[in-house]
C-alpha cells in the first residue's frame, strides 16, 4: 500500500543527501502493472536545483519513474516524498498534448498566466527569446498538425518553461531532435537551472548523448536503479 509517511533514516542510491532537505525521495519503491514489475525497490533522492538524467533501455522503467515523480501514479509498495504543493512541476511526456488545429504560437500563448507575469509583454519577451534560442521563431505560424516532430517537441518544451516551474520533468525530450538541437535544449535548461534554480529530471535512452552534458546520471535496468553518479564513471 502507498504510504507517504517516513520512518527511520535512509539516503538515496549513490547519494549522501538528507531526505528532509530533498525535493524527491523514494524509499523501496516498486510499481507493478499486473505481472510486470516496472520499478523494483528503487531508492532515490533528488535535491533542489539538481540536473538528473534518467537513462536505460526501452522498458527499463524510465517513464514509470517520471510518472511517480510527477505524482501521476502511486507505487504498489514503498514510500515517496514529493515536492510541496507550492512547487510547480512542468512535464513534457511523449504525449505532447498540443492542440493540433492551433498554430505553434497560439499553443505557446496558452501558457500565459497573469499570476506569473507582470504583464503580457513580459510573457511575450520570454516566449520570443526561447523561440529564438530554439530556432523556431520563423515557424510559429504553422499549425501543430503541419509541424514535424522536432518542432512539436520544441513547442511543448518552450510551453512548459513558460509556466515558470520550479521542476521540469521530461520523457525523451530529444527523441525528435538532432544533436545540435539537443545541445541547445540542454543549454536552455542549464541556463534556467543556474539563473532560476530549476530542478531538471530528463529521461533518455541515449546515454552517450547525456554523458556530454553536466549532471547526475541514474541508470535503470529492468526496473532496478543500478547506478547513480557522474557520467565519467559510467
N, C-alpha and C positions, 0 to 999 in steps of 0.2 A: 504493500500500500504506500502511496505517496505521502511523505512526511516532510514538512518544511521546517521542523524544529530540530535544532542540532544538539547533540550531546557529546561531551568529550572534546578533544583537540586533535586535529589532523591537518596535514598540509597537502597541497595539490601535487600531482605527479611531477617530479622533477623540479619542485619549487620549495622555497623556504618561507613563502608568503603566509601571513596570518589570515585565517579565514574571516576574522572580524573586520579586517580592513579591505577585504577583497570585494570586487564587483560581482563576480560569479564564483560560486563554489559548489562543486559536485562531489558527493561522497558515495562511493559504491553504487553509482547509477547504472541500472540495467533497464533497457527498453525492449520489450518483446512485442512482435507483431505475429500473433499466432505461435507457430513453431519456430519462427525466425527471431534470433536474438540480434537486434540491430545495434545495441550497445551492451557491453558486458563489464560490469563493475568498474565504471570509469571514475577515476579520481582526477579532479581538475580544479585549479584556481586561476582566475584571470583578474588582474588588478586594474584599477582605473588608469587610463592612459596607455595601456599596452597595445601593441600591434601583434596579433596572433594569427598565424596561418595554420589552417587545419588541412592536412594532406592525407592521402590514402587512395587506393584504387576504387573504382566504381563498386558500390555495395559495401564499402568499408565502414559506413556509419556516419559519414560527414554531414549529410543533410539532416539525419536524425539528431545529431548533436546540436546543430544550429537551431533546430526546431525546439529542442529542450531549452537552450539558452534564450530563445526568443519568447518562451512561455507558451508556445503553441501546443505542446504536448507535455504530459506529466510522465515521469518514469514509472515503469512497472514496480521497481523497488529502488531503494536508495533515497538520498536526501539532496535537495537543491536549494541553494540560496541565489535568488535573482535580484537585480537592482531594485531599489525603491521605486514606487510609482511615479515619483517626480523626475526620474531618469528616463528620458525618451530614447527608445531603440528604433532606428530606421532599418528596414530589412529589404534586401534585394534577393529574392529567390528566383528559381528558374522560371516560375510563372511570374512574368514581369508586371502583370496587372496594369497594363496601359490600355487606354481607350482607343481602339483601332480607327474609328471614324474621325477622331480629332487629330489636329496637327501635332507635331512634336512640341511646338511652342505652347499650344493650348494645354497639352498634358503637363508640361512643366509649370505653367501658371496655376494649375490646380493645387500646387504645393503652398501657395501664398496663404499665410496665416497672420492676420494683423496683430495677434498676441506675440508673435515672434519678431516682427519687424516694425521699425519706427514709421515706415511709410512704404507704399507700393514701389516708389523709386528705389529705395534701398534694396528691396527684394529683386527688382529687375537688374540692378547693378550686380548683385551676387549671381543671378542667373546668367547674365551675359558674360561675366568673367569665367564662370565654369564652362559655359558653352565654347568660349574662345580657347580655353586651355585644352579641352577635349576635342577641339577641331570640328564642331558641328554647327557653328553659327550660320553657315550658308545653307543648311539643310533643314532648318526649323519649320519651314512651310510645308514640308512633306507630311502627309498623314502617317500615322503609325502603320496602317495597312500597306502603305507604299514603301516603308522603310525596310532596309535589310537588317539582319540580326545584330550586327555591330552597332548600328545607330540606335536600335531599340534598347540595347543594353546600356548604352551611354545615357540615353534619356532617363531610363529607370534609375541609374546611379545618381545622376545630377538631381533628379527629383527627390531622391532620398536625402541627399545632402542639403537641399534647400529647406528641408524640415528642421534644420539645425539640431540634429540629435546629439546626445552625449555618447551614444554607442551606435556603430554601423556594423551590421551583420550581413554578409553577402555570401551566397552559394554560387560558386563558379562564375564570378563576375567578369572573367576574361575569356569565357568559352567561345565567344564570337569575335574576339579582338586579336589582332596580330601583336607581335612582341613590342612594337613601338607604342601602340595604344595601351597595352598592358602596363608599360612603364609609365605612361602619362597618368593612368589611373592611380598607380601607386604613389606618384609624386603628389597628386591632389590629396589623397588620403593621408600621406605623410605630413603635408602642409597643415591639414586640419588637425592632425594629431599634435603637431608642435605648437600651433597657434591657439587651438581651441581645446586641447586635451582630449580629442576624440579617441575613444577606445574602438579599435578595429578588430573584427573577427572575420577572416576571409578564408573560405574553403576552396580548395583547388586539388584536382587530381595531378596537376603538373608541378611536381616537386622541384624539378630543375628550374622552372620559372621563378617560384617564390624564393628559392635559395639565392637569387640575385638581389633580393631586397633585404632590408634590415627589419628584423622582428623575430619573434619566437615561433618555432615550428612545433606543432603537436601532430604526431602521425598515428593514424588509426589503421588497424589490420583486423579484419573480421570482427569489428565492433569493439576491439580492445585498444586502449591507449597504450602504445608500445614505446613511444618516445616523446619527450618534451624538453626542448632546449634550443640552442642556436643552430643555425643551418650548417655552420662549418663542421659540426660534429656528426652530421647525419650522412 
